[in-house]
Structure formats: C-alpha cells, structure tokens
Amino acid sequence: MIRLHHVQYGRSFRVLWLLEEIGLDKLGPLEIVEHRIGTREMREGDLPRVSPAVRIPAIEMDGLELAESGAIVEYLTERFAPELGRAVDDPERPAYLQWIHYAETQASLIENLNLNHLFLRPPAKADPVLLKLLAARLKGTLAGMETRLGDQQWLLPSGFSAADVMMGFNLFAAPFYVKLDPFPRLQAYKARIEARPAYLRAVAREGQQRFYTQEFYPVPEA
C-alpha cells in the first residue's frame, strides 16, 4: 500500500498524477490522507513523522517515508517507471534534472503569491509592490518555458517524462496570477498535459478545486 499525504491541487498533485501514469495496478492500493493547509491538524497526525517540514507531499510505502515532491517523483520514477526518467548516461539527463528543479523555482513563486493573496487577511495587508514583483518573476519563468519549448511537444525532445509531471501543479495554479495569452506554445503544452488519461484520472480524484475563490488575482493597486 502507498499512503499519500495530500492537499488538493497542491504540490502533491504531482505525485498523484505520477502514480496514475505509472499505474496503480503496478503499485498496489493507494490511500490518500487529505490535509487542510493552514490548519493545526497537519501537525497532529502522522505528517510530522514523515515530513521534516510538516508539509505535503509525503509518502509512506514498504517501510519507506519520503517527503519533497521532487524527491518523490525522482524516486518513484527510478523504481517503477524508468521510461519516464532519464538514466545517468542519457544525453537528456542534464535537461531532465534541470526541468525537475525548474518546476520548484516556479512553485516557490506561486506559493508566495498564494500566501499573499489568500492567507493574509484582509487582502489589503499584502504589499502591492511585492505582489507585482512576484507576478513578474512568475511570468518570466513562463516566458523561459515558452522559448525553450519551441516546437517540441514535451519538455524533452524525446518525449514525455516525469519532468512534465512536475509541471502539473504549476500550470494549474500559475494562470490564477499570470495570464497565458502571450504564451501560445505554453497554452498548447498545457492542453496536451490536460488531455493525458492519467492526468484526467488524477483530476477526477481531486474533484472541484476549493482553494481559489476567483478566476484571476490581479495585483492590487497601491
């Protein structure tokens, strides 16, 4: 059995999607322990034992306890689906690793925008200058992806990989803060992701998102 400590449409979505890509028939039963972000219960259950930072995602399987989405994605890929990774001697290995970690560069910006827009109350407490900077930096990371994608279908020339899985959370959340209109290649890439059967199964498990309360969060006026 695999236990996944999870927050709906958070970074743990990466792991949920990857498990669907690998196939639960290979992995055995999946138990999802859903947490509510920002609540005390995250520190009152098993999560503090599994995750040093008491954050999601974290997994328990076969006596293993592992946290951090990038580490989990790399581990599950290497153990169960090497075709979704790139071996050490593969010429695409450096780019694969770069995209795995690039996803966290983006996610950290999204996290800070989430904190400022959704957790500070009232919203007027958020610093417009800071929000403008964060949104601009997030837009810059998206522009970098747009350029590097070129005419490729996926992040790596040879095809779909776990690096693309790392972008699942990002491309769900980023459009709440940065409009994708200037990035046609990225929009097409996002559509390809959302058409994958495993992605659709993961979304079906998630249900309707309950975190964002509006379609777009503009930078507030100073």
C-alpha positions as CSV (number, residue, x, y, z in Angstrom):
1,M,0.0,0.0,0.0
2,I,1.0,3.6,-0.7
3,R,-0.2,6.4,1.7
4,L,0.0,9.8,0.1
5,H,-0.2,12.8,2.3
6,H,-2.0,15.3,0.1
7,V,-3.5,18.7,-0.2
8,Q,-6.0,19.2,-3.0
9,Y,-4.3,20.7,-6.1
10,G,-1.1,21.4,-4.2
11,R,2.4,20.1,-5.0
12,S,1.2,16.7,-4.0
13,F,-0.9,16.6,-7.2
14,R,2.4,15.9,-8.9
15,V,2.7,12.7,-7.0
16,L,-0.9,11.7,-7.5
17,W,-0.6,12.3,-11.3
18,L,2.7,10.3,-11.4
19,L,1.1,7.4,-9.6
20,E,-1.6,7.3,-12.2
21,E,1.0,7.5,-15.0
22,I,2.8,4.5,-13.5
23,G,-0.4,2.6,-13.0
24,L,-1.9,1.6,-9.6
25,D,-2.0,-2.0,-10.8
26,K,1.8,-2.0,-10.5
27,L,1.9,-0.2,-7.2
28,G,-1.0,-1.7,-5.1
29,P,-3.7,0.1,-3.1
30,L,-3.5,3.8,-2.7
31,E,-4.6,5.6,0.5
32,I,-4.9,9.4,0.2
33,V,-4.6,11.2,3.5
34,E,-6.0,14.6,2.7
35,H,-4.9,17.6,4.8
36,R,-6.3,21.1,5.0
37,I,-3.5,23.6,4.5
38,G,-3.0,26.1,7.3
39,T,-4.7,24.1,10.0
40,R,-3.4,22.6,13.2
41,E,-4.4,19.1,12.2
42,M,-1.3,18.9,9.8
43,R,0.8,18.8,13.0
44,E,-1.4,16.5,14.9
45,G,-1.4,13.4,12.7
46,D,1.3,11.3,11.1
47,L,2.6,14.0,8.8
48,P,5.3,15.4,11.2
49,R,6.9,12.0,11.4
50,V,7.0,11.6,7.6
51,S,7.8,15.1,6.6
52,P,10.6,17.1,8.4
53,A,9.0,20.4,7.4
54,V,5.4,19.1,8.1
55,R,4.4,19.8,4.5
56,I,3.0,17.9,1.7
57,P,3.5,15.8,-0.3
58,A,4.8,12.9,1.7
59,I,4.5,9.2,1.0
60,E,4.7,6.0,3.1
61,M,5.3,2.7,1.3
62,D,7.1,-0.5,2.1
63,G,8.5,1.0,5.3
64,L,9.8,4.0,3.4
65,E,8.9,7.5,4.4
66,L,9.7,10.3,2.0
67,A,8.8,13.9,1.6
68,E,9.5,16.7,-1.0
69,S,7.7,16.4,-4.4
70,G,10.9,16.4,-6.5
71,A,12.5,13.6,-4.4
72,I,9.3,11.6,-4.5
73,V,8.9,12.0,-8.3
74,E,12.5,11.0,-8.9
75,Y,12.3,8.0,-6.6
76,L,9.1,6.6,-7.9
77,T,10.2,7.1,-11.5
78,E,13.6,5.4,-11.0
79,R,12.0,2.5,-9.1
80,F,8.8,1.8,-11.0
81,A,8.9,3.7,-14.3
82,P,12.4,4.3,-15.6
83,E,10.9,5.1,-19.0
84,L,9.6,8.3,-17.5
85,G,13.1,9.3,-16.3
86,R,16.4,9.7,-18.0
87,A,19.3,7.4,-17.0
88,V,22.6,8.9,-15.8
89,D,24.3,8.2,-19.1
90,D,21.4,9.5,-21.2
91,P,22.3,12.8,-23.0
92,E,19.0,14.2,-21.9
93,R,19.7,13.6,-18.3
94,P,21.0,17.2,-17.5
95,A,18.0,18.8,-19.1
96,Y,15.7,16.3,-17.3
97,L,17.2,17.3,-13.9
98,Q,17.1,21.0,-14.8
99,W,13.3,20.9,-15.6
100,I,12.6,18.8,-12.4
101,H,14.2,21.6,-10.4
102,Y,12.9,24.5,-12.6
103,A,9.4,23.3,-11.5
104,E,10.3,24.2,-7.9
105,T,11.6,27.7,-9.0
106,Q,8.1,28.3,-10.4
107,A,6.3,26.7,-7.5
108,S,8.0,28.8,-4.9
109,L,6.8,31.9,-6.6
110,I,3.2,30.5,-6.8
111,E,3.4,29.6,-3.1
112,N,4.4,33.2,-2.2
113,L,1.5,34.6,-4.3
114,N,-0.9,32.1,-2.7
115,L,0.3,33.3,0.8
116,N,-0.1,36.9,0.0
117,H,-3.4,36.8,-1.9
118,L,-5.2,34.0,0.0
119,F,-3.8,33.8,3.5
120,L,-3.2,37.4,4.5
121,R,-6.4,38.8,5.8
122,P,-7.6,41.3,4.9
123,P,-6.1,41.3,1.4
124,A,-5.2,44.9,1.8
125,K,-2.3,43.8,4.0
126,A,-0.5,42.4,1.0
127,D,2.2,44.6,-0.4
128,P,1.3,45.6,-4.0
129,V,5.0,46.1,-4.8
130,L,5.9,42.7,-3.6
131,L,2.9,41.1,-5.5
132,K,3.9,42.9,-8.7
133,L,7.5,41.6,-8.4
134,L,6.3,38.0,-7.7
135,A,3.9,38.0,-10.6
136,A,6.6,39.5,-12.9
137,R,9.1,36.8,-11.8
138,L,6.5,34.1,-12.4
139,K,5.8,35.5,-15.8
140,G,9.5,35.4,-16.5
141,T,9.7,31.7,-15.7
142,L,6.8,31.0,-18.0
143,A,8.4,33.1,-20.8
144,G,11.5,30.9,-20.4
145,M,9.5,27.8,-20.8
146,E,7.8,29.3,-23.9
147,T,11.2,29.9,-25.5
148,R,12.7,26.5,-24.6
149,L,9.6,24.5,-25.7
150,G,9.9,25.8,-29.3
151,D,8.2,23.2,-31.5
152,Q,8.6,20.3,-29.0
153,Q,5.5,18.5,-27.7
154,W,7.1,18.0,-24.3
155,L,10.0,19.5,-22.2
156,L,12.5,16.9,-23.6
157,P,12.9,16.3,-27.3
158,S,12.5,12.5,-27.0
159,G,9.0,12.8,-25.4
160,F,7.0,12.8,-22.2
161,S,8.8,12.4,-18.9
162,A,8.5,12.9,-15.2
163,A,9.8,16.4,-15.7
164,D,6.5,17.2,-17.4
165,V,4.7,15.7,-14.4
166,M,6.4,18.2,-12.1
167,M,4.7,21.0,-14.1
168,G,1.2,19.7,-13.4
169,F,0.7,21.7,-10.2
170,N,2.4,24.8,-11.7
171,L,0.3,25.1,-14.9
172,F,-2.8,24.6,-12.9
173,A,-2.0,27.4,-10.5
174,A,0.0,29.9,-12.5
175,P,-2.9,31.2,-14.6
176,F,-4.6,32.5,-11.5
177,Y,-1.8,35.1,-11.3
178,V,-0.4,35.4,-14.8
179,K,-2.5,35.3,-18.0
180,L,-1.2,32.8,-20.5
181,D,-2.4,34.8,-23.6
182,P,1.2,35.8,-24.6
183,F,2.4,32.2,-24.5
184,P,0.7,30.1,-27.3
185,R,3.2,27.3,-27.1
186,L,2.7,27.0,-23.3
187,Q,-1.0,27.0,-23.8
188,A,-0.8,24.2,-26.3
189,Y,1.6,22.3,-23.9
190,K,-0.9,22.8,-21.0
191,A,-3.7,21.4,-23.2
192,R,-1.5,18.3,-24.1
193,I,-1.0,17.7,-20.4
194,E,-4.7,18.1,-19.6
195,A,-5.5,15.6,-22.3
196,R,-3.4,12.7,-20.9
197,P,-5.6,9.9,-19.5
198,A,-3.6,9.6,-16.3
199,Y,-3.9,13.4,-15.7
200,L,-7.6,13.2,-16.2
201,R,-7.8,10.3,-13.7
202,A,-5.8,12.3,-11.1
203,V,-8.1,15.3,-11.7
204,A,-11.2,13.1,-11.2
205,R,-9.7,12.0,-7.8
206,E,-9.2,15.7,-6.9
207,G,-12.8,16.8,-7.6
208,Q,-13.7,20.5,-7.9
209,Q,-10.9,22.7,-6.5
210,R,-11.8,24.5,-3.3
211,F,-8.7,26.8,-2.8
212,Y,-9.0,29.6,-5.3
213,T,-12.2,31.7,-4.9
214,Q,-11.9,33.7,-8.2
215,E,-10.6,33.1,-11.7
216,F,-7.8,35.6,-11.6
217,Y,-6.0,37.6,-8.9
218,P,-4.7,40.9,-10.2
219,V,-2.0,42.9,-8.5
220,P,-3.9,45.3,-6.1
221,E,-3.4,49.0,-6.6
222,A,-1.0,50.7,-4.2
